[in-house]
Amino acid sequence: MSSWGMGGFLVIALAGAIGALGRYVLDIAVSGAQHRRAGSGGGIFPLGILAANTAACFLVGAAASWANNHGVDWAAGSLSGVPGLLVMALILGIGGGLSTMSTFMVAAVSLWRSGNRDMAFTYLALTFGAGLAAGVFGGLAATLLP
């Protein structure tokens, strides 16, 4: 257990709630707009989940790179004080709450089962490609931070 005890757990839990709410709001806003444009019938591309997962990859890449560049240890058993706890809250809390592997898979399988196989493959490829690119760009962006 971390030296932060229950306080550390509460910080991570609060950060996770912030990330999960951000994902929900982003997905509802984007999906709602897509449904309004598409009208009835036909599947929509899960752009909200793609955006949330991509944003999470950018955030995690930036936070991990910043921590590495500044010698901040954010491993659960050996946090480097407040900076380590904040990095852990960004990565595990907000990043973990914002990203969603389960919803990503449900969307891909739903597209596949509905016959939108090209859209399912596009979604899979874009999610992996955008996530990787966002993580790399997040890491690069962190080099610009003090």
SEFI-318132 format. One record per residue: residue number from 1; residue in one letter; x, y, z of N, C-alpha, C in turn. Coordinates in nm, 2 decimals. Example, Ala and Ser with C-alpha at 12.3 -4.5 7.8 and 13.67 -1.06 7.14 Angstrom:
2
[1,a,[1.32,-0.57,0.78],[1.23,-0.45,0.78],[1.32,-0.33,0.78]]
[2,s,[1.28,-0.22,0.71],[1.37,-0.11,0.71],[1.29,0.00,0.79]]
//
This chain:
146
[1,m,[0.08,-0.12,0.00],[0.00,0.00,0.00],[0.09,0.12,0.00]]
[2,s,[0.04,0.22,-0.07],[0.12,0.35,-0.08],[0.12,0.42,0.05]]
[3,s,[0.22,0.51,0.06],[0.24,0.59,0.19],[0.12,0.69,0.20]]
[4,w,[0.05,0.71,0.09],[-0.06,0.80,0.09],[-0.19,0.75,0.15]]
[5,g,[-0.19,0.61,0.17],[-0.31,0.55,0.23],[-0.44,0.58,0.16]]
[6,m,[-0.54,0.60,0.24],[-0.68,0.62,0.19],[-0.69,0.75,0.12]]
[7,g,[-0.61,0.85,0.15],[-0.61,0.98,0.08],[-0.57,0.96,-0.07]]
[8,g,[-0.47,0.88,-0.09],[-0.42,0.85,-0.22],[-0.53,0.78,-0.30]]
[9,f,[-0.59,0.68,-0.24],[-0.70,0.61,-0.31],[-0.82,0.70,-0.35]]
[10,l,[-0.85,0.79,-0.26],[-0.96,0.89,-0.29],[-0.92,0.98,-0.40]]
[11,v,[-0.79,1.03,-0.41],[-0.75,1.11,-0.52],[-0.76,1.04,-0.65]]
[12,i,[-0.72,0.91,-0.65],[-0.73,0.83,-0.78],[-0.87,0.81,-0.81]]
[13,a,[-0.96,0.78,-0.71],[-1.10,0.75,-0.74],[-1.17,0.88,-0.79]]
[14,l,[-1.14,0.99,-0.74],[-1.20,1.12,-0.78],[-1.15,1.15,-0.93]]
[15,a,[-1.02,1.13,-0.95],[-0.97,1.15,-1.09],[-1.04,1.05,-1.19]]
[16,g,[-1.06,0.93,-1.14],[-1.12,0.83,-1.23],[-1.27,0.87,-1.26]]
[17,a,[-1.34,0.93,-1.16],[-1.47,0.98,-1.18],[-1.47,1.09,-1.28]]
[18,i,[-1.38,1.18,-1.27],[-1.37,1.29,-1.36],[-1.34,1.24,-1.51]]
[19,g,[-1.25,1.15,-1.52],[-1.23,1.09,-1.65],[-1.35,1.02,-1.71]]
[20,a,[-1.42,0.94,-1.63],[-1.54,0.87,-1.67],[-1.65,0.96,-1.71]]
[21,l,[-1.67,1.07,-1.64],[-1.77,1.17,-1.67],[-1.73,1.24,-1.80]]
[22,g,[-1.60,1.27,-1.82],[-1.56,1.33,-1.94],[-1.58,1.24,-2.06]]
[23,r,[-1.56,1.11,-2.05],[-1.59,1.02,-2.16],[-1.73,1.02,-2.19]]
[24,y,[-1.82,1.01,-2.09],[-1.96,1.01,-2.11],[-2.01,1.13,-2.18]]
[25,v,[-1.97,1.25,-2.13],[-2.01,1.37,-2.19],[-1.97,1.38,-2.34]]
[26,l,[-1.84,1.35,-2.36],[-1.79,1.35,-2.50],[-1.86,1.26,-2.59]]
[27,d,[-1.88,1.14,-2.54],[-1.95,1.04,-2.63],[-2.10,1.08,-2.65]]
[28,i,[-2.17,1.13,-2.55],[-2.31,1.17,-2.57],[-2.31,1.29,-2.67]]
[29,a,[-2.22,1.38,-2.65],[-2.23,1.50,-2.74],[-2.20,1.46,-2.88]]
[30,v,[-2.10,1.38,-2.91],[-2.06,1.34,-3.04],[-2.16,1.25,-3.10]]
[31,s,[-2.20,1.15,-3.03],[-2.30,1.05,-3.08],[-2.43,1.11,-3.10]]
[32,g,[-2.47,1.20,-3.01],[-2.60,1.27,-3.03],[-2.60,1.35,-3.16]]
[33,a,[-2.49,1.42,-3.19],[-2.48,1.50,-3.31],[-2.49,1.40,-3.43]]
[34,q,[-2.42,1.29,-3.42],[-2.42,1.19,-3.53],[-2.56,1.14,-3.56]]
[35,h,[-2.63,1.10,-3.45],[-2.76,1.05,-3.47],[-2.86,1.15,-3.53]]
[36,r,[-2.84,1.28,-3.49],[-2.93,1.38,-3.55],[-2.90,1.40,-3.70]]
[37,r,[-2.78,1.39,-3.74],[-2.74,1.40,-3.88],[-2.79,1.28,-3.96]]
[38,a,[-2.77,1.16,-3.90],[-2.80,1.03,-3.97],[-2.95,1.00,-3.98]]
[39,g,[-3.03,1.05,-3.88],[-3.17,1.02,-3.88],[-3.19,0.88,-3.84]]
[40,s,[-3.29,0.82,-3.88],[-3.32,0.68,-3.84],[-3.25,0.58,-3.93]]
[41,g,[-3.22,0.46,-3.87],[-3.16,0.36,-3.95],[-3.01,0.38,-3.97]]
[42,g,[-2.95,0.27,-4.00],[-2.80,0.27,-4.03],[-2.72,0.29,-3.91]]
[43,g,[-2.61,0.23,-3.90],[-2.52,0.24,-3.79],[-2.44,0.37,-3.80]]
[44,i,[-2.39,0.42,-3.69],[-2.31,0.54,-3.69],[-2.17,0.49,-3.65]]
[45,f,[-2.07,0.57,-3.69],[-1.93,0.54,-3.66],[-1.91,0.59,-3.51]]
[46,p,[-1.85,0.50,-3.42],[-1.84,0.54,-3.28],[-1.73,0.65,-3.26]]
[47,l,[-1.75,0.76,-3.31],[-1.65,0.87,-3.31],[-1.63,0.92,-3.17]]
[48,g,[-1.74,0.92,-3.08],[-1.72,0.97,-2.95],[-1.62,0.89,-2.87]]
[49,i,[-1.64,0.75,-2.88],[-1.55,0.66,-2.81],[-1.41,0.67,-2.86]]
[50,l,[-1.39,0.69,-3.00],[-1.26,0.70,-3.06],[-1.20,0.83,-3.01]]
[51,a,[-1.27,0.94,-3.00],[-1.22,1.07,-2.95],[-1.18,1.05,-2.80]]
[52,a,[-1.26,0.99,-2.72],[-1.22,0.97,-2.58],[-1.10,0.89,-2.56]]
[53,n,[-1.09,0.77,-2.63],[-0.97,0.69,-2.62],[-0.85,0.76,-2.67]]
[54,t,[-0.86,0.84,-2.78],[-0.75,0.91,-2.83],[-0.70,1.02,-2.74]]
[55,a,[-0.79,1.09,-2.68],[-0.76,1.19,-2.58],[-0.69,1.13,-2.46]]
[56,a,[-0.74,1.01,-2.41],[-0.67,0.94,-2.30],[-0.53,0.90,-2.33]]
[57,c,[-0.51,0.86,-2.46],[-0.37,0.82,-2.50],[-0.28,0.94,-2.50]]
[58,f,[-0.33,1.05,-2.54],[-0.25,1.18,-2.54],[-0.21,1.21,-2.40]]
[59,l,[-0.31,1.21,-2.31],[-0.29,1.25,-2.17],[-0.19,1.16,-2.10]]
[60,v,[-0.21,1.03,-2.12],[-0.12,0.93,-2.06],[0.02,0.94,-2.11]]
[61,g,[0.03,0.96,-2.24],[0.16,0.98,-2.30],[0.23,1.10,-2.25]]
[62,a,[0.16,1.21,-2.24],[0.21,1.34,-2.18],[0.25,1.33,-2.04]]
[63,a,[0.16,1.27,-1.96],[0.19,1.26,-1.81],[0.31,1.17,-1.78]]
[64,a,[0.31,1.05,-1.85],[0.42,0.96,-1.83],[0.56,1.02,-1.88]]
[65,s,[0.55,1.08,-1.99],[0.68,1.14,-2.04],[0.72,1.26,-1.95]]
[66,w,[0.63,1.34,-1.90],[0.67,1.45,-1.81],[0.73,1.39,-1.69]]
[67,a,[0.67,1.29,-1.63],[0.72,1.23,-1.51],[0.86,1.17,-1.53]]
[68,n,[0.88,1.10,-1.64],[1.01,1.05,-1.68],[1.11,1.16,-1.69]]
[69,n,[1.08,1.26,-1.76],[1.17,1.37,-1.79],[1.21,1.45,-1.66]]
[70,h,[1.12,1.44,-1.56],[1.15,1.51,-1.43],[1.18,1.42,-1.32]]
[71,g,[1.21,1.30,-1.34],[1.25,1.20,-1.24],[1.14,1.18,-1.14]]
[72,v,[1.02,1.19,-1.18],[0.91,1.17,-1.08],[0.87,1.02,-1.09]]
[73,d,[0.88,0.95,-0.97],[0.84,0.81,-0.96],[0.69,0.80,-0.93]]
[74,w,[0.61,0.74,-1.02],[0.47,0.73,-0.99],[0.42,0.59,-0.98]]
[75,a,[0.52,0.50,-0.95],[0.48,0.36,-0.92],[0.40,0.36,-0.79]]
[76,a,[0.30,0.27,-0.78],[0.21,0.26,-0.67],[0.29,0.25,-0.54]]
[77,g,[0.39,0.17,-0.53],[0.46,0.14,-0.41],[0.56,0.25,-0.37]]
[78,s,[0.60,0.34,-0.46],[0.70,0.43,-0.43],[0.68,0.57,-0.49]]
[79,l,[0.57,0.63,-0.46],[0.54,0.76,-0.52],[0.63,0.86,-0.48]]
[80,s,[0.67,0.95,-0.57],[0.76,1.06,-0.54],[0.68,1.18,-0.49]]
[81,g,[0.62,1.17,-0.37],[0.55,1.29,-0.31],[0.43,1.33,-0.39]]
[82,v,[0.39,1.45,-0.38],[0.27,1.51,-0.44],[0.28,1.50,-0.60]]
[83,p,[0.40,1.53,-0.66],[0.41,1.51,-0.81],[0.38,1.37,-0.85]]
[84,g,[0.43,1.27,-0.78],[0.40,1.13,-0.82],[0.25,1.10,-0.81]]
[85,l,[0.19,1.15,-0.70],[0.05,1.12,-0.68],[-0.04,1.19,-0.79]]
[86,l,[0.00,1.31,-0.83],[-0.07,1.38,-0.93],[-0.05,1.31,-1.07]]
[87,v,[0.07,1.27,-1.10],[0.09,1.19,-1.22],[0.01,1.06,-1.22]]
[88,m,[0.01,0.99,-1.11],[-0.08,0.87,-1.10],[-0.22,0.91,-1.11]]
[89,a,[-0.27,1.02,-1.06],[-0.41,1.06,-1.08],[-0.44,1.09,-1.22]]
[90,l,[-0.35,1.15,-1.29],[-0.37,1.18,-1.43],[-0.37,1.05,-1.52]]
[91,i,[-0.28,0.96,-1.49],[-0.27,0.84,-1.57],[-0.37,0.74,-1.54]]
[92,l,[-0.37,0.70,-1.41],[-0.46,0.59,-1.37],[-0.61,0.64,-1.35]]
[93,g,[-0.62,0.76,-1.30],[-0.75,0.82,-1.27],[-0.82,0.87,-1.39]]
[94,i,[-0.77,0.99,-1.44],[-0.84,1.06,-1.55],[-0.82,0.98,-1.68]]
[95,g,[-0.69,0.94,-1.71],[-0.67,0.86,-1.83],[-0.74,0.73,-1.83]]
[96,g,[-0.74,0.66,-1.72],[-0.81,0.53,-1.71],[-0.96,0.55,-1.72]]
[97,g,[-1.02,0.65,-1.66],[-1.16,0.67,-1.67],[-1.20,0.72,-1.80]]
[98,l,[-1.12,0.80,-1.87],[-1.15,0.85,-2.00],[-1.15,0.74,-2.11]]
[99,s,[-1.05,0.65,-2.10],[-1.04,0.55,-2.20],[-1.13,0.43,-2.16]]
[100,t,[-1.17,0.35,-2.26],[-1.26,0.24,-2.24],[-1.24,0.13,-2.34]]
[101,m,[-1.17,0.03,-2.30],[-1.15,-0.09,-2.39],[-1.28,-0.16,-2.41]]
[102,s,[-1.36,-0.18,-2.30],[-1.48,-0.25,-2.32],[-1.58,-0.19,-2.42]]
[103,t,[-1.60,-0.06,-2.41],[-1.69,0.01,-2.50],[-1.64,0.00,-2.64]]
[104,f,[-1.51,0.02,-2.65],[-1.44,0.01,-2.78],[-1.47,-0.13,-2.85]]
[105,m,[-1.46,-0.24,-2.77],[-1.48,-0.37,-2.82],[-1.63,-0.39,-2.86]]
[106,v,[-1.72,-0.34,-2.77],[-1.86,-0.36,-2.79],[-1.90,-0.28,-2.92]]
[107,a,[-1.85,-0.17,-2.94],[-1.88,-0.09,-3.07],[-1.82,-0.16,-3.19]]
[108,a,[-1.70,-0.22,-3.18],[-1.65,-0.29,-3.30],[-1.73,-0.41,-3.33]]
[109,v,[-1.76,-0.49,-3.23],[-1.84,-0.61,-3.25],[-1.98,-0.58,-3.30]]
[110,s,[-2.04,-0.47,-3.24],[-2.18,-0.43,-3.29],[-2.17,-0.39,-3.44]]
[111,l,[-2.07,-0.32,-3.48],[-2.06,-0.28,-3.62],[-2.04,-0.41,-3.70]]
[112,w,[-1.96,-0.50,-3.66],[-1.94,-0.63,-3.73],[-2.07,-0.70,-3.75]]
[113,r,[-2.14,-0.72,-3.64],[-2.27,-0.80,-3.64],[-2.38,-0.73,-3.72]]
[114,s,[-2.37,-0.60,-3.73],[-2.48,-0.53,-3.81],[-2.45,-0.53,-3.95]]
[115,g,[-2.34,-0.59,-3.99],[-2.30,-0.60,-4.13],[-2.21,-0.49,-4.18]]
[116,n,[-2.18,-0.39,-4.09],[-2.09,-0.28,-4.13],[-1.94,-0.32,-4.10]]
[117,r,[-1.90,-0.42,-4.18],[-1.77,-0.48,-4.15],[-1.65,-0.38,-4.19]]
[118,d,[-1.67,-0.31,-4.30],[-1.57,-0.21,-4.34],[-1.56,-0.10,-4.23]]
[119,m,[-1.67,-0.06,-4.18],[-1.67,0.04,-4.07],[-1.60,-0.02,-3.94]]
[120,a,[-1.63,-0.15,-3.92],[-1.57,-0.21,-3.80],[-1.41,-0.21,-3.81]]
[121,f,[-1.37,-0.25,-3.93],[-1.22,-0.26,-3.95],[-1.16,-0.12,-3.95]]
[122,t,[-1.23,-0.02,-4.01],[-1.19,0.12,-4.00],[-1.18,0.17,-3.86]]
[123,y,[-1.28,0.14,-3.78],[-1.28,0.18,-3.64],[-1.16,0.11,-3.56]]
[124,l,[-1.14,-0.01,-3.59],[-1.03,-0.08,-3.52],[-0.89,-0.02,-3.56]]
[125,a,[-0.87,0.00,-3.69],[-0.75,0.06,-3.74],[-0.73,0.20,-3.69]]
[126,l,[-0.84,0.28,-3.69],[-0.82,0.42,-3.65],[-0.80,0.43,-3.50]]
[127,t,[-0.86,0.34,-3.42],[-0.84,0.35,-3.28],[-0.70,0.32,-3.24]]
[128,f,[-0.64,0.21,-3.30],[-0.51,0.17,-3.27],[-0.41,0.28,-3.32]]
[129,g,[-0.43,0.32,-3.45],[-0.34,0.42,-3.51],[-0.35,0.56,-3.43]]
[130,a,[-0.47,0.61,-3.41],[-0.48,0.73,-3.34],[-0.43,0.73,-3.20]]
[131,g,[-0.46,0.62,-3.13],[-0.41,0.60,-2.99],[-0.26,0.60,-2.99]]
[132,l,[-0.19,0.53,-3.08],[-0.05,0.53,-3.08],[0.01,0.67,-3.11]]
[133,a,[-0.05,0.73,-3.22],[0.00,0.87,-3.25],[-0.02,0.97,-3.14]]
[134,a,[-0.14,0.96,-3.07],[-0.17,1.05,-2.96],[-0.07,1.03,-2.85]]
[135,g,[-0.04,0.91,-2.82],[0.05,0.88,-2.71],[0.19,0.94,-2.74]]
[136,v,[0.23,0.92,-2.87],[0.36,0.97,-2.91],[0.36,1.13,-2.90]]
[137,f,[0.26,1.19,-2.96],[0.25,1.33,-2.96],[0.23,1.39,-2.82]]
[138,g,[0.16,1.31,-2.73],[0.15,1.36,-2.59],[0.29,1.36,-2.53]]
[139,g,[0.37,1.25,-2.55],[0.51,1.25,-2.50],[0.59,1.36,-2.55]]
[140,l,[0.58,1.39,-2.68],[0.65,1.50,-2.74],[0.61,1.64,-2.68]]
[141,a,[0.47,1.65,-2.66],[0.42,1.78,-2.61],[0.47,1.80,-2.46]]
[142,a,[0.49,1.69,-2.39],[0.54,1.70,-2.25],[0.68,1.76,-2.24]]
[143,t,[0.76,1.74,-2.35],[0.89,1.80,-2.35],[0.89,1.95,-2.35]]
[144,l,[0.78,2.01,-2.39],[0.76,2.15,-2.40],[0.72,2.21,-2.26]]
[145,l,[0.68,2.12,-2.17],[0.63,2.17,-2.04],[0.75,2.19,-1.94]]
[146,p,[0.74,2.29,-1.85],[0.84,2.31,-1.76],[0.85,2.19,-1.66]]
//
